[in-house]
Amino acid sequence: MKIDFPTPVALTAQADTPSLLSWHENENNKVAEWRCENGSQPPTTILVVDDNVSVNEAFRLINEGHGLLWRGDYHNGRQLLLNLSKKVSKPPRNPLPVPNSALESFERNRQQNRKKAEVLSKLLLEVDGNHQLSNRRAPDVRVACEQAFGQVQHPYLIALKDLLGVIGAYEWRKNGVPIAALNQKTVHPHYGVFSPVRGEYVKLVLDAPLKQKALAFDIGTGTGILSLVLAKRGVKQIIATDISDRALSCAAENAARLGYQEQISLLKTNLFPEGKAPLIVCNPPWIPAQPTSLLEYAVYDPNSQMLKQFLAGLKDHLTVDGEAWLIMSDLAEHLGMRSRGELQNWITEAGLTIVGRIGARPTHPKSKDTSNPLYIARSKEVTSLWRLALTKASNE
């Protein structure tokens, strides 16, 4: 599927049969769609609550399995969400033993985050078919919700936590992210598309030796950031692929905004387009673990499945004299989730050889936050651009 310019505001893929939630309110039976993209299961029962509910009572009801439909003041609901977050994050009475490894720290941190997300996802708001809230002092969320979900026909229930994420994504999209590799021009991420806030991996693509400028494939383009950098460097034709409609719409909008729509074509497909290219670029998810939300698919790759498929597919899509640029962090190695030689073995098994490698230290705040449970691993992290080529045997 090639996307023509200009593109619509939002391209979203929704489930054909969304879950329906029902509850009793004011002597009426009510029904609304359940809208959630973080993997949380819908509550089995819905209780209507307002400003009179205490944080302790709300916490108890949620732990009993109820979803709480907030009918109180919007800002009081935000305060309740904050208090619930503090309550679920409170250290246990009996402190847990110190983790024995970085991997144990990672798994414990993920477990705590999942528990917190499960609790917070049960404080709900009702949004009508025009993307409007009826709560007192509620903001106008129509544009933010329409950009995230497109037009809807029916009311829906959404976790207040998720709605705040929608509002935050709208601000990211409106204001954009300045990119040093693009001379501080902004890229505007859409809801559900990972924001390129880590500039070190983008600069690697700006600095890597570019042997030809005729054609490149950008696999899993996301916001289109790597395609934009290649276009800036003078690559004449770039075919950027993704399986997400949101990502394709986002990348198309960014290419059009920066004037690169003649160089960048967008294709909805899993990994590779047809044919071969002398340059193939990919920044796959770095952590071999199970994602728990839509956005986490840009970070977590179960069993390194996408990474392995990308490497295995290069022999059929890379020209004889071409290069593949694989952008990877070694955080998984420092967490004990992958051995240091494992990636090199996968490269060799795919019939590839390493031409060169350039690396960069992270500059994001978590790499310097000593209170972060994964600080030791993050402080050692290096993001590398691996320059790969076909081995002689692969060419024969």
LINPE-V331373 format. One record per helix or strand of 3 or more residues. SS is the DSSP state (H for helix, E for strand). FROM is the first residue (numbers start at 1). LEN is the number of residues. If there is no record, write none. Layout:
ss->SS from->FROM len->LEN
ss->SS from->FROM len->LEN
This chain:
ss->E from->20 len->6
ss->E from->28 len->7
ss->E from->45 len->5
ss->H from->55 len->9
ss->E from->66 len->5
ss->H from->74 len->16
ss->H from->102 len->19
ss->E from->123 len->5
ss->H from->142 len->8
ss->E from->156 len->4
ss->H from->160 len->16
ss->E from->177 len->3
ss->H from->180 len->3
ss->E from->185 len->3
ss->H from->199 len->9
ss->E from->215 len->5
ss->H from->225 len->8
ss->E from->237 len->6
ss->H from->245 len->13
ss->E from->264 len->5
ss->E from->277 len->6
ss->H from->295 len->4
ss->H from->302 len->16
ss->E from->318 len->12
ss->H from->331 len->4
ss->H from->342 len->8
ss->E from->352 len->10
ss->H from->365 len->4
ss->H from->375 len->6
ss->E from->382 len->9
ss->H from->392 len->4
